[in-house]
Amino acid sequence: MIHADVSFFLKGAEVDGFVLKKDIFQKCLLLYPRAEWERQEVLLRKRVSSYKREEVAFLRQFYRGTAELFLDASGRLLLPARLMDEVDMDKDIVFSGLDTRVEIWSLSEWESLSFEENFESLAEKLLGQSDNFFDNE
């Protein structure tokens, strides 16, 4: 198990713990503040029924890869070994903020990611749909 300092994630916010989740698509873990996790669950419940077998199977697998976490007295989180093992994480890890969550990667997996070489073109393609992206919120 690894201790990690997440004080950067707590600035200015009261947090009632976290939920750690194995990512569905990538070989990493996702760390959600409790309030954001609850918001995600509301969205999930709107799309998935607990009365359809296929959807129940999905929910079972979805929640199998989660764990509730709380800060210790020193403001650190203890990452569960079972989830770290599922993504082949060792002692060298990377924390990467992404929108409303933090991705936690093994260093070797992080380094193997291919980042868009032409980020400027991708940004223009995705965000340049209007004259001023931020005014359209």
NUSE-95110 format. One record per atom (N, C-alpha, C, O): x, y, z. Coordinates in steps of 0.1 Angstrom, whole numbers, plus 5000, padded with zeros to 4 digits. Layout:
BEGIN
XYZ;...
//
This chain:
BEGIN
500849885000;500050005000;500950125000;502050125006;500450234994;501250354992;500450474998;499250484997;501150555005;500550675011;500850785001;501850794995;499850874999;499950984989;499451104996;498351105002;500151214993;499751344998;498751404988;499151424976;497551434992;496551484982;496051624987;494951664983;496851694994;496451824999;496151924988;495352014989;496851904976;496551994965;495151974960;494552064954;494551864963;493151824958;492151884968;490951884964;492551924979;491651964990;491452114992;490652165000;492352194985;492352334987;490952404987;490252384977;490552464998;489352544998;488052454999;486952514997;488152325001;486952245000;486952155013;487952105017;485652145018;485452045028;485151915021;484351905012;485851805025;485651675018;485251575028;485851555039;484251495025;483751385033;484351255029;483651155029;485551255024;486151135020;486151135004;485851224998;486651024999;486851004985;486350864981;486150774989;486150844968;485950714962;487050694952;487250774943;487650584953;488750544944;488150434935;487450344939;488250454922;487650364912;488650324901;489450404896;488650194898;489350144887;488750204874;487550194872;489550264866;489050324853;488550214844;489050104844;487450244836;486950144827;487750124815;487850014810;488350234810;489050234797;490550224798;491250174789;491150284808;492550294809;493050214821;492250174830;494350184822;494950104832;495450204843;496650224846;494450264850;494750364861;493550364871;492550294868;493750434881;492750454892;492250594891;492950684887;490950614894;490350754895;489950784909;489250704916;490350904913;490050944927;489051064926;489351164920;487851034932;486751134932;486551184946;486551104955;486351314948;485851364961;484451304962;483751284952;484051284974;482751224977;481551294970;480751224964;481551424970;480451494964;480351474949;479351454943;481551474942;481551444928;481151304925;480451274915;481551204933;481151064931;479651054932;479050984924;479051124941;477651114943;476951174931;475851124926;477451274925;476951334913;477051234901;476151224893;478151164900;478351064890;477350954891;476850904882;477150914904;476150804906;474750844902;474050754897;474350964904;473051014900;472950994884;471950944879;473951044877;473951024863;473950884858;473150844849;474650794865;474650654862;473250594864;472750514856;472650624875;471350564878;470250614868;469250534866;470450724862;469450774852;469650684839;468650674831;470750624837;471050544825;470950394826;470750324816;471150344838;471250204840;470150154850;469950214861;469450054847;468349994855;468849874863;469649794858;468449874875;468749754884;467749644882;467749544889;466949654871;465949554868;466149484855;465249414850;467349504849;467649444836;468949364839;469949424844;468949234835;470149154838;471449204833;472449204841;471449244821;472749294815;473249424822;474449434825;472249504826;472649624833;473049604848;473949664853;472449504854;472849454867;474349404867;475149434876;474549324856;475949274855;476949384853;478049374859;476549484846;477449604844;477649674858;478849704861;476549694865;476749764878;477649684888;478449734895;477449554887;478249464896;479749484893;480549504902;480049484881;481449494877;481949644879;483049664884;481049734877;481449874879;481749904894;482849964896;480949854903;481149884917;482249794923;482749824934;482549684917;483549594922;484949664922;485749634931;485149754913;486449824913;486449954920;487150044916;485649964931;485650084939;486050064954;486049954959;486450174960;486850174974;486550304980;486850414974;486050314992;485850435000;487150475007;487750385013;487650595006;488850635012;488650755021;487850845018;489450765031;489450885040;490850925043;491750845043;491051055046;492351105049;492751055063;491851045072;494051015065;494450975078;494851105086;494651215081;495251095098;495551205107;496651305101;496651425105;497451255092;498451335086;498051385072;498851445065;496751365068;496251425056;496651335044;496751385033;496851205046;497251115035;496151015032;495350995041;496250965020;495350855016;496050725015;497250725011;495450615019;496050485018;495350415006;494150385007;496050384996;495550324984;495450174986;496450114989;494250114984;494149974987;494949884977;494949914965;495649784982;496449704974;495649624963;496149604952;494449584966;493649514956;493449594944;493449534933;493149724945;492949804933;494249834926;494349844914;495349854934;496649884928;497149764920;497649774910;496849644925;497149524918;496449504905;496949454895;495149554905;494349534893;494849624881;494649594870;495649724884;496249814874;497749804873;498449884868;498249694880;499749674880;500549794885;501549824879;500049854896;500749974901;501749934911;501549844919;502949994910;503949964920;504250094928;503350174929;505450114933;505750224942;505850354935;505750464941;506150354922;506350474914;505050514907;504650444898;504350624913;503050654907;503050804903;503850884908;502050834895;501850974890;500351014893;499450934890;500251124898;498851184900;498651294889;499551374887;497551284883;497251374872;495851424873;494851344872;495651554875;494351604876;493651604863;494251644853;492351564863;491551564850;490151594854;489351514859;489751724851;488451774853;488051764867;488651834876;487151674871;486651664885;487151554893;486651514903;488251494888;488851374894;490351384893;490951464885;491051294900;492451274898;492751134893;492251034899;493551124882;493950994877;495250954885;496151044887;495350834888;496550774895;497050664886;496450564884;498250684881;498950594872;500150534878;500850594886;500550414873;501950364876;502750454866;502350494855;503950484871;504850564863;505150504849;505150574839;505350374849;505650304836;504450314826;504650334814;503250304831;502050314823;501850454818;501450474807;502050554827;501950694823;502950724812;502550794803;504150684813;505150714803;504850644790;505350684780;504050534790;503750464778;502550534770;502250494759;501850624777;500750694770;501250774758;502350834759;500450774748;500850864736;499950984737;498750984736;500651094739;499951224739;499851284725;500751264717;498751354723;498551414710;499751504706;500051594714;500451474696;501651544692;501251684688;502051784690;500151704682;499651834677;498551884686;497351894681;498751914698;497751944708;496952074703;495752084705;497752164697;497052294693;496052264682;494952324683;496252174673;495252144663;494052074669;492952104665;494351984678;493251914685;492352014693;491152004693;493052104700;492252214708;491452294698;490252324702;491952334687;491252414678;490052334672;488952394671;490252204670;489152124664;488052104675;486852124671;488352084687;487352054698;486752184704;485552184707;487552284705;487152404712;486852524703;486152614707;487352514691;487152624682;485852624674;485852684663;484852564679;483552564672;482852694671;482052714662;483152784680;482552914680;483753024682;484852984684;483353144680;484353254681;484953254695;486153284696;484153244705;484753244719;484153134727;483053144732;484853034729;484452904736;483852934750;482852884754;484553024758;484253044771;483053134773;482453134784;482653204763;481453284764;480153204762;479053254764;480253084757;479153004754;478652904765;477952814763;479152924777;478752834788;477352864793;476852794802;
//
